Amino acid sequence: QITEIKATLVRMPLRKAFNINLANVTHKINRGKVFTDDGLVGIGEAAPLPQFSGEAGDAMVSIIKENLAPAVIGLDPFDIEKIVSAIDGAIAPMGYKYVYTYLDAIIDILEEIR
């Protein structure tokens, strides 16, 4: 079972900034960890661009702690369909997209087992 989710802001400079139409990207900003009762840890990350998606790193951390974590804690990390449904119910109505990085963290757990 998923027992804990941690979301942190990490300001990690890129070797070289790059530009997209609406922003100059210089940092990866959000890292997530998903923990299971078997001691497995999955890691995911996202680089939210407020100018592009409307999602800022600090807002993502709050949404994850207040909405996403309670929706998936206690779920089986192998039941991706149920996890996606739980995330959709908790996050999608708010319009947040980058928080789906936590699916990457859960898939990381599944890969660790293989």
N, CA, C and O of each residue as an XYZ file, in Angstrom:
456
protein
N       0.830     -1.198      0.000
C       0.000      0.000      0.000
C       0.865      1.249      0.000
O       1.982      1.256      0.517
N       0.322      2.303     -0.591
C       0.988      3.598     -0.535
C       0.788      4.137      0.877
O      -0.339      4.221      1.364
N       1.883      4.501      1.527
C       1.795      4.952      2.920
C       2.078      6.438      3.097
O       1.640      7.049      4.071
N       2.810      7.012      2.153
C       3.200      8.413      2.323
C       3.564      9.017      0.975
O       4.051      8.330      0.077
N       3.319     10.306      0.858
C       3.741     11.066     -0.316
C       4.425     12.324      0.186
O       3.901     13.030      1.048
N       5.597     12.595     -0.361
C       6.318     13.819     -0.010
C       6.486     14.664     -1.270
O       6.808     14.154     -2.343
N       6.265     15.932     -1.118
C       6.465     16.880     -2.210
C       7.392     17.974     -1.721
O       7.167     18.566     -0.666
N       8.431     18.238     -2.489
C       9.383     19.277     -2.110
C       9.762     20.113     -3.322
O       9.751     19.643     -4.459
N      10.091     21.348     -3.047
C      10.626     22.218     -4.087
C      12.125     22.038     -4.125
O      12.791     22.107     -3.092
N      12.651     21.813     -5.289
C      14.088     21.662     -5.468
C      14.504     22.616     -6.572
O      14.061     22.484     -7.713
N      15.334     23.553     -6.243
C      15.820     24.500     -7.252
C      17.177     24.010     -7.734
O      18.209     24.252     -7.108
N      17.147     23.327     -8.845
C      18.340     22.716     -9.394
C      18.651     23.372    -10.739
O      17.956     23.125    -11.725
N      19.681     24.196    -10.781
C      19.985     24.882    -12.039
C      20.290     23.897    -13.162
O      20.990     22.905    -12.961
N      19.769     24.178    -14.317
C      20.100     23.390    -15.496
C      21.482     23.825    -15.992
O      21.912     24.949    -15.737
N      22.158     22.948    -16.685
C      23.471     23.315    -17.232
C      23.344     24.498    -18.183
O      24.203     25.378    -18.236
N      22.259     24.491    -18.923
C      22.036     25.581    -19.865
C      20.537     25.877    -19.904
O      19.721     24.983    -20.127
N      20.194     27.131    -19.685
C      18.786     27.534    -19.751
C      18.292     27.345    -21.179
O      19.066     27.419    -22.133
N      16.998     27.101    -21.312
C      16.419     27.034    -22.649
C      15.142     27.839    -22.673
O      14.505     28.050    -21.641
N      14.782     28.275    -23.829
C      13.607     29.129    -23.983
C      12.490     28.390    -24.693
O      12.710     27.644    -25.648
N      11.297     28.620    -24.199
C      10.100     28.246    -24.936
C       9.362     29.540    -25.192
O       9.789     30.601    -24.737
N       8.305     29.468    -25.886
C       7.592     30.673    -26.297
C       7.257     31.625    -25.155
O       7.342     32.842    -25.320
N       6.878     31.088    -24.005
C       6.394     31.933    -22.916
C       7.341     32.069    -21.732
O       7.042     32.808    -20.794
N       8.479     31.375    -21.750
C       9.328     31.404    -20.555
C      10.766     31.038    -20.878
O      11.066     30.416    -21.897
N      11.639     31.445    -19.977
C      13.033     31.040    -19.993
C      13.176     30.011    -18.871
O      12.995     30.348    -17.701
N      13.493     28.776    -19.209
C      13.528     27.695    -18.231
C      14.953     27.542    -17.704
O      15.888     27.309    -18.471
N      15.108     27.678    -16.375
C      16.431     27.594    -15.766
C      16.519     26.560    -14.647
O      17.626     26.231    -14.219
N      15.400     26.039    -14.159
C      15.417     25.138    -13.011
C      14.365     24.035    -13.163
O      13.328     24.233    -13.796
N      14.648     22.876    -12.573
C      13.609     21.885    -12.322
C      13.106     22.208    -10.926
O      13.907     22.503    -10.038
N      11.804     22.160    -10.714
C      11.299     22.760     -9.494
C      10.657     21.800     -8.495
O      10.739     22.058     -7.294
N      10.033     20.723     -8.917
C       9.262     19.926     -7.977
C       9.694     18.467     -8.016
O       9.828     17.881     -9.090
N       9.909     17.887     -6.845
C      10.242     16.466     -6.766
C       9.255     15.790     -5.839
O       8.911     16.313     -4.779
N       8.810     14.625     -6.255
C       7.863     13.880     -5.441
C       8.380     12.502     -5.119
O       9.056     11.872     -5.933
N       8.061     12.038     -3.935
C       8.409     10.682     -3.529
C       7.151      9.995     -3.029
O       6.346     10.580     -2.304
N       7.000      8.749     -3.431
C       5.889      7.923     -2.982
C       6.490      6.734     -2.251
O       7.384      6.064     -2.769
N       5.997      6.475     -1.050
C       6.512      5.401     -0.203
C       5.443      4.318     -0.033
O       4.247      4.609      0.007
N       5.896      3.066      0.064
C       4.961      1.965      0.284
C       5.269      1.261      1.602
O       6.326      1.454      2.201
N       4.321      0.448      2.030
C       4.503     -0.306      3.264
C       5.554     -1.404      3.126
O       5.991     -1.965      4.131
N       5.964     -1.717      1.904
C       7.028     -2.697      1.674
C       8.414     -2.066      1.662
O       9.409     -2.744      1.407
N       8.476     -0.757      1.939
C       9.751     -0.062      1.971
C      10.236      0.443      0.626
O      11.362      0.929      0.516
N       9.396      0.336     -0.405
C       9.776      0.835     -1.722
C       9.547      2.337     -1.797
O       8.643      2.878     -1.159
N      10.383      2.997     -2.588
C      10.258      4.438     -2.783
C      10.327      4.718     -4.275
O      11.249      4.276     -4.961
N       9.344      5.456     -4.768
C       9.350      5.892     -6.158
C       9.564      7.390     -6.210
O       9.098      8.127     -5.340
N      10.279      7.839     -7.244
C      10.584      9.261     -7.373
C      10.081      9.776     -8.712
O      10.278      9.148     -9.752
N       9.429     10.930     -8.666
C       8.978     11.614     -9.878
C       9.336     13.077     -9.775
O       9.573     13.588     -8.680
N       9.378     13.755    -10.913
C       9.678     15.183    -10.867
C       8.942     15.896    -11.984
O       8.544     15.302    -12.986
N       8.779     17.192    -11.773
C       8.117     18.028    -12.769
C       8.775     19.396    -12.777
O       9.347     19.836    -11.780
N       8.685     20.042    -13.895
C       9.203     21.406    -14.017
C       8.039     22.308    -14.406
O       7.910     22.689    -15.570
N       7.200     22.648    -13.447
C       6.049     23.478    -13.775
C       6.462     24.866    -14.250
O       7.393     25.471    -13.717
N       5.772     25.343    -15.235
C       6.040     26.668    -15.787
C       4.781     27.513    -15.638
O       3.852     27.383    -16.434
N       4.740     28.377    -14.628
C       3.529     29.176    -14.414
C       3.123     29.982    -15.651
O       1.936     30.205    -15.889
N       4.103     30.413    -16.429
C       3.786     31.198    -17.619
C       3.083     30.346    -18.679
O       2.340     30.869    -19.509
N       3.319     29.053    -18.646
C       2.777     28.144    -19.653
C       1.524     27.426    -19.164
O       0.504     27.391    -19.854
N       1.614     26.851    -17.961
C       0.525     26.012    -17.471
C      -0.310     26.663    -16.380
O      -1.399     26.186    -16.062
N       0.195     27.753    -15.804
C      -0.498     28.368    -14.679
C      -0.151     27.722    -13.352
O      -0.646     28.153    -12.311
N       0.695     26.687    -13.366
C       1.049     25.968    -12.148
C       2.426     26.404    -11.651
O       3.420     26.309    -12.371
N       2.463     26.876    -10.430
C       3.723     27.247     -9.806
C       4.147     26.131     -8.851
O       3.305     25.405     -8.323
N       5.451     26.001     -8.635
C       5.969     24.930     -7.785
C       5.401     24.923     -6.386
O       5.058     23.860     -5.870
N       5.291     26.090     -5.753
C       4.774     26.129     -4.381
C       3.303     25.734     -4.333
O       2.864     25.100     -3.374
N       2.549     26.099     -5.344
C       1.138     25.699     -5.399
C       1.016     24.192     -5.591
O       0.137     23.553     -5.013
N       1.908     23.628     -6.409
C       1.887     22.176     -6.611
C       2.105     21.435     -5.306
O       1.417     20.454     -5.023
N       3.057     21.895     -4.511
C       3.344     21.231     -3.242
C       2.098     21.249     -2.356
O       1.759     20.233     -1.748
N       1.426     22.374     -2.278
C       0.204     22.476     -1.459
C      -0.891     21.555     -1.979
O      -1.537     20.857     -1.197
N      -1.102     21.548     -3.283
C      -2.146     20.691     -3.872
C      -1.832     19.222     -3.610
O      -2.728     18.436     -3.301
N      -0.577     18.859     -3.732
C      -0.184     17.468     -3.508
C      -0.418     17.073     -2.055
O      -0.978     16.012     -1.781
N       0.006     17.915     -1.131
C      -0.149     17.597      0.287
C      -1.610     17.582      0.720
O      -2.021     16.723      1.501
N      -2.390     18.526      0.217
C      -3.770     18.669      0.677
C      -4.785     17.832     -0.101
O      -5.828     17.468      0.441
N      -4.490     17.524     -1.362
C      -5.484     16.842     -2.193
C      -5.029     15.483     -2.722
O      -5.724     14.481     -2.559
N      -3.857     15.458     -3.357
C      -3.412     14.214     -3.971
C      -3.059     13.156     -2.934
O      -3.527     12.022     -3.034
N      -2.253     13.497     -1.953
C      -1.815     12.511     -0.957
C      -2.994     11.819     -0.273
O      -3.028     10.589     -0.231
N      -3.968     12.571      0.267
C      -5.086     11.884      0.917
C      -5.883     10.983     -0.036
O      -6.502     10.014      0.404
N      -5.870     11.291     -1.318
C      -6.633     10.503     -2.290
C      -5.975      9.163     -2.611
O      -6.668      8.204     -2.951
N      -4.639      9.082     -2.508
C      -3.966      7.842     -2.915
C      -3.331      7.055     -1.775
O      -3.002      5.882     -1.951
N      -3.150      7.674     -0.610
C      -2.598      6.921      0.514
C      -3.565      5.789      0.860
O      -4.773      5.989      0.986
N      -2.997      4.608      1.006
C      -3.800      3.415      1.286
C      -4.103      2.591      0.048
O      -4.566      1.456      0.160
N      -3.846      3.149     -1.145
C      -4.100      2.406     -2.375
C      -2.930      1.490     -2.716
O      -1.797      1.709     -2.288
N      -3.233      0.478     -3.484
C      -2.233     -0.469     -3.966
C      -1.456      0.186     -5.112
O      -2.069      0.601     -6.096
N      -0.124      0.292     -5.016
C       0.640      0.947     -6.086
C       0.577      0.195     -7.416
O       0.953      0.744     -8.451
N       0.108     -1.049     -7.398
C      -0.037     -1.819     -8.633
C      -1.358     -1.551     -9.339
O      -1.526     -1.923    -10.501
N      -2.286     -0.916     -8.657
C      -3.606     -0.645     -9.238
C      -3.611      0.744     -9.876
O      -4.231      1.676     -9.363
N      -2.917      0.860    -10.992
C      -2.743      2.152    -11.660
C      -4.096      2.757    -12.051
O      -4.292      3.967    -11.932
N      -5.006      1.937    -12.505
C      -6.330      2.447    -12.913
C      -7.034      3.139    -11.739
O      -7.609      4.215    -11.905
N      -6.988      2.529    -10.574
C      -7.623      3.119     -9.393
C      -6.893      4.390     -8.954
O      -7.520      5.359     -8.524
N      -5.571      4.377     -9.066
C      -4.777      5.552     -8.693
C      -5.084      6.718     -9.625
O      -5.276      7.849     -9.177
N      -5.129      6.434    -10.923
C      -5.450      7.493    -11.890
C      -6.836      8.055    -11.603
O      -7.034      9.269    -11.649
N      -7.778      7.198    -11.312
C      -9.136      7.644    -10.982
C      -9.141      8.513     -9.726
O      -9.828      9.533     -9.677
N      -8.376      8.110     -8.716
C      -8.306      8.889     -7.469
C      -7.669     10.250     -7.720
O      -8.141     11.265     -7.208
N      -6.596     10.271     -8.511
C      -5.930     11.540     -8.823
C      -6.870     12.423     -9.634
O      -6.989     13.620     -9.371
N      -7.536     11.830    -10.617
C      -8.493     12.601    -11.419
C      -9.551     13.252    -10.536
O      -9.881     14.425    -10.713
N     -10.079     12.488     -9.588
C     -11.112     13.025     -8.712
C     -10.608     14.127     -7.798
O     -11.343     15.059     -7.471
N      -9.345     14.017     -7.383
C      -8.789     14.990     -6.440
C      -8.194     16.220     -7.112
O      -8.233     17.313     -6.548
N      -7.645     16.053     -8.312
C      -6.849     17.106     -8.937
C      -7.478     17.694    -10.193
O      -7.469     18.911    -10.377
N      -8.018     16.852    -11.051
C      -8.501     17.317    -12.362
C      -9.481     18.484    -12.280
O      -9.402     19.391    -13.109
N     -10.401     18.499    -11.316
C     -11.329     19.640    -11.268
C     -10.630     20.988    -11.067
O     -11.191     22.036    -11.389
N      -9.410     20.959    -10.536
C      -8.655     22.195    -10.314
C      -7.858     22.609    -11.545
O      -7.346     23.727    -11.611
N      -7.753     21.710    -12.517
C      -7.032     22.026    -13.734
C      -5.541     21.799    -13.670
O      -4.822     22.178    -14.594
N      -5.058     21.190    -12.601
C      -3.622     20.945    -12.487
C      -3.227     19.729    -13.308
O      -3.889     18.693    -13.248
N      -2.146     19.852    -14.079
C      -1.678     18.763    -14.924
C      -0.336     18.208    -14.453
O      -0.103     17.000    -14.513
N       0.529     19.075    -13.995
C       1.877     18.639    -13.658
C       1.930     17.762    -12.411
O       2.928     17.074    -12.198
N       0.911     17.763    -11.599
C       0.932     16.890    -10.422
C       0.868     15.418    -10.825
O       1.102     14.539     -9.995
N       0.558     15.146    -12.077
C       0.559     13.762    -12.531
C       1.965     13.176    -12.541
O       2.136     11.990    -12.822
N       2.970     13.990    -12.238
C       4.334     13.481    -12.075
C       4.362     12.396    -11.001
O       5.259     11.552    -10.996
N       3.398     12.412    -10.104
C       3.369     11.411     -9.049
C       3.024     10.036     -9.592
O       3.325      9.025     -8.956
N       2.400      9.985    -10.752
C       2.223      8.697    -11.419
C       3.579      8.149    -11.834
O       3.815      6.943    -11.766
N       4.470      9.036    -12.264
C       5.826      8.597    -12.594
C       6.500      7.972    -11.378
O       7.208      6.972    -11.500
N       6.280      8.557    -10.218
C       6.878      8.025     -8.989
C       6.306      6.646     -8.671
O       7.032      5.766     -8.208
N       5.027      6.455     -8.913
C       4.405      5.154     -8.647
C       4.900      4.122     -9.653
O       5.169      2.976     -9.291
N       5.018      4.522    -10.905
C       5.547      3.613    -11.926
C       7.002      3.272    -11.613
O       7.449      2.158    -11.885
N       7.741      4.217    -11.046
C       9.107      3.957    -10.628
C       9.142      2.816     -9.609
O      10.039      1.974     -9.651
N       8.178      2.786     -8.704
C       8.073      1.690     -7.725
C       7.860      0.374     -8.450
O       8.496     -0.626     -8.119
N       6.976      0.363     -9.432
C       6.698     -0.869    -10.163
C       7.939     -1.368    -10.913
O       8.204     -2.569    -10.973
N       8.687     -0.429    -11.479
C       9.921     -0.797    -12.173
C      10.958     -1.345    -11.204
O      11.730     -2.235    -11.559
N      10.982     -0.819     -9.985
C      11.933     -1.271     -8.975
C      11.707     -2.746     -8.633
O      12.657     -3.469     -8.330
N      10.467     -3.181     -8.682
C      10.115     -4.547     -8.332
C      10.520     -5.514     -9.437
O      10.894     -6.655     -9.167
N      10.445     -5.055    -10.679
C      10.794     -5.934    -11.810
C      12.214     -6.235    -11.753
O      12.727     -6.958    -12.607
